[in-house]
């Protein structure tokens, strides 16, 4: 990160210790380094000097000097890099937001949310390390695919879990995903509405577009818009699922003729299409942002940095993350 920043304390962060606030927003910054920045006056709150145990208040501005760590999460975090890390420390590295009721993690691609066949480590099991003094374990309130990276909301209390789960059921949430896909959609933005049915295959469960009224099928709706494209070969799509079916965005991207790069289940290409050099053959689907009602009122709005393999692809293709805002 270069240059001095002025960062506003969020409305849900009032009362948090300054050192804990830095841990949430700059997890790569060591405590000793923060202490030096505070003693030298390089870190200030509303223009004044502060200490590590200073309690910040919503709306205050924190002066952040140039740091050699990224804000809000370690962008080099991968499931592989966490392999030998203890569960509690791994969760700390993934954490991008917290308050007394909610955690939000930036889950790396390749890490399962829950256990299953052949799954040795998963977020649900790791949360055992963060039981509170009352013995309460943080609770999952939604899921994302193992190979999909990005925002994962976890409730810290039973009451918070009830309210957050209800928000997902009532579709009172806005989930935004970024995807790199083959080709360019015919329309720059649109709505995809299909029926999906789950089928058992030798490679595991697979979703198929079904006919209306087909037994065991569920309605699925997604919105998308084109952000940037690389010639006619690749596109950067922003996708928003209205419903929450298994593999929904992956199936819908393939349904409009633009399967997601690196998708082992739904990517199909003709014999003349070549996988672009320099891109990793990993799923290029990232849960970029979530906006959800907070259990105590107001809304949480959290954005997760791209995972390393997608950031590499964005750099190779010359995609600018600011384009997502410009396209709105």
N, C-alpha and C positions, 0 to 999 in steps of 0.2 A: 504494500500500500504506500503511495507517495502523497506528500502534501498534508497540510493540517486540515482536520475535519472538525466540524461542530455537530455533535450527535445529540438529538433530543431524547430525554428519558421518556419512555412510553407510559401511557396512563396505567398500565398494569404492572409497572415496575416501581411505583412509589413505595418507599420504605426499604428498598433493597440496599444492602451494603455495596459501596462502590467497588470493592475488590470482587464481590460476587457478580456484579453487573459486568465487569470486564471479563470474568470467567465465561459468562454466557455469550457475550458478543465477540470476544477475542480469545478463544480457548487456547490458542497457541502462545499467548503471552504469559511468561512465567511470573510468579508472584514477586520474586526478587527484582526483576526488571521493572515491574509496575511500581514497586516501592521507590526505586531510583527516579522514575519519571515524576512521581508525586513529590519527592523531596526537592527536586530541582525545579518544580513549578511548571513542568511541561504539560502535565495533565491538570486541568482546572475545571471547576464546576461553577457555572454562571460567572466566570471571570475570576473567581477566587481560588485560593489554594485549598486543597482537601487532603484527607487522610484515607487510608485503606478502609477504615471502619465507618467513614462518613455515610449517613443514610441519605440517599438521593430521593428527590421528589419528582413526580410527574411534571413534565414541561421544562425541567431544568436542562441546560445545555452543557454537555461535556466536551471540553477541548481535547482532541486526540492528535498527538504529534505523529509525524511519519513513523510507521512501524514496519517491521519485516515479517509481519504475520497478517493473514487475511481476516477480514471481519466476518463474523457469523459462520464459523465452521471451517474445518480443515479441508480445503478443496482437493487434497491428495488422498483423502481417506477412502480406503477400499476394504472390501470384506477380507481380502488377503492380508492387508496390513494389520487388521484386527485379530488375526488368527491366534497369535500368542499373547494377546493383551487380556488382562482380567476383565470380567464382565462389567464391573463398576467403572473402571477406567475407560473401557470401550464405549459405554453409554455416555460418559462425560465428553469423549471426543466427538460423538455424534450429535450432542445437544446443541440446538440453535435457539431455543427459547424456553424459559421456565417462569412460572409464578407459583403461588401456593396451591393452585388447583390443577395446573396443566404443565406437561412437558411436550415439546415438539422436537423431534429428532430429524436429522438428515440421514436417512438410511442408505447405506452404500449398496450398489448393485451386487447381487450375489448372496446377500444375507437374507434368510427367510424371516418372516414376521412370526410365524408359528411353526410348531413341529410337524413332522410328517414322515413318510417313508424316506429313509436315507438322509434325513436332516439331523445333524448332530448339534448344531448351535442355531439359536433363533432369538429374536428380540424378546418374545414372551418369557423364555427361560432366563435370559439375561436380566430381566427386570426383578428377579428374585434378589439380586444384589442391592436393590434400592428399596427394600421394605423400610417403612418408617418406624418410629419408636413404638407405635401402637401395633406393629406387625402387619400393617396394610401394604400389600404389594401394588404398585402402579398397574393400571388396567388398560388393555388395548380397547379402543373404541371403533377402529376401522382397520383395514388391511391394504397393502399394496403387494403386487407380485414380487416374488423373490428376485427376479432379474431387473425389476424396475427400481430406480433410485428415487430419493427425495423425501418430501415432508411426510412424517408419520406422527399423528397426534396420540398422546397417551394421557389418561386421567390419573391424577395423583390420589384421589379419594373416591369412595363408592358413590357419593352424591354427585361429584363431578362427572363420573362415568355415565350415570343415568342421564344427565342433561346433555352431555356431548353425544351419546348414542342416539338420543331422541332427535337432536339436530341433524344427524346423518339420515335417520329414517324419514324425517320431514323434508329432507332435501333443502334445508336451510343453510347450506354450505356452498361455497364456490371453490372448486378444485381446478387448478390450471396445470396442464402438463405440456412439456415441450417434447417434440419428437422429430427425428430426422428420418425422412421417408424417401423411397424410390419414386422418381418421376415428379410430376407436378399435377395437382388436382385440376379438373376441368374448370371449376369455379374457385375464385380466390377465398371464398368463405361459404359455409353452408351448414346444414343440419343433416345428420345421418340418423335415420330411424329404421330399425329392423327388428326382427324377432330372432332370438338366439336360443340354441339348444345345446346341451352338453353331451358329448359322445366320449365313450371310452376307447382309447387307442393304445397300441403297444408302447407309445411314448408318453402315456399319461392322458389326463383329461384334455379335450380339445373342444372348442366352441365352434358351432356351425350356424351360418345364417339360415333360418328356417322360414317356412311359410306361416302366415297369420293363422293361428288356430291349431298349429301342429302341437301334439301332446308334449307336455313338459317344457314348452318354449316360453321365454320371457321377453317382454318388450324392452328394447334398449335404445337410448337416445343420446347422441353426442353432438357437440358443436365444434367446428374447427375454423381456423383462418390461416392463410398463408402469410408468413412473416418475410422470409427471403427464399430465394432459390439459387442453385448453382447450375447455370445453363438449363437444360431440360432433364438433367440426370437426377438431381436431388432437391428436396425441399425441406425447409424448416417450418413445421406446423405447430401452432398453439392449439391444444385440444382441451375441451371441457366436457366431462361426462355428466349428463343430467341424471342418468340412472347409474347403478353401480354393479353391473354384471361382471362375471369372471371374464378376464381378458378383453373387456369391451372395446377399449380404444385400439388394441392390436387387431381385433377382428374388423372393426369399422374402417381402420386405415387401409387394410387389405381390400375391403369391400368396395372402396372408391378407387381402387387400382393403384394405391400408394402404400404398399406394405412398409412397415418400420424396419429400418436397417438393423441387421443382426438378430432379427426375430427368428428363433429356430422352429417355431410352430407355424407361422402364418406368412413367412416371406417366400414368395415364389417369383422367379424371374425367367424371362425367355433366354434361349441359348446365346443370343447376341449381346446380352447385358453382362457387363463385367463389374465386379465389385471394385469400387474406387480404391486405388493404392493409398496407403497411409492411414486408412480407417480401420479400426478394430472391429472384428466380427462379433460384437457384443450388442445386446439390445440397447437401442438409442431412444429410450423412453424415460423421462424424468418428471416426477411430481414436483413441479417448480414452486407452486404457491398454494396456500389454503387460507380462506377467510371463513371463520366459523364463530357463532355466538359463544361468548365466554360464559361459563356456568354462573358467574356472579353479575352478569350484565355487560353490555358493550360487545365488541367483537375482537377476535384475535386475527391478525393478518401477518403471516410468516412466509418468507421466501427462502428457498434452499439453493445454494450454489450448485452449478453443474458438477457431475462426477468427472473424474479425470479423463475417461475415454471419450466422453461427449465434449469436454472442453478441448481436447486434442482435435476432434473433428471440426468443431467450430473455428478453431484457429487455422486449420488446413484449408477450410472453405472460405475463410474471410468473413464469417458471420459476426456481426456486432450485436451484443446483447441489448444495446439501446434501441435496436430496430424494433423490438417487441413493443416498446412504448410508442415509437413513431408510427407503427402500423395501426394503432388504435384510433 
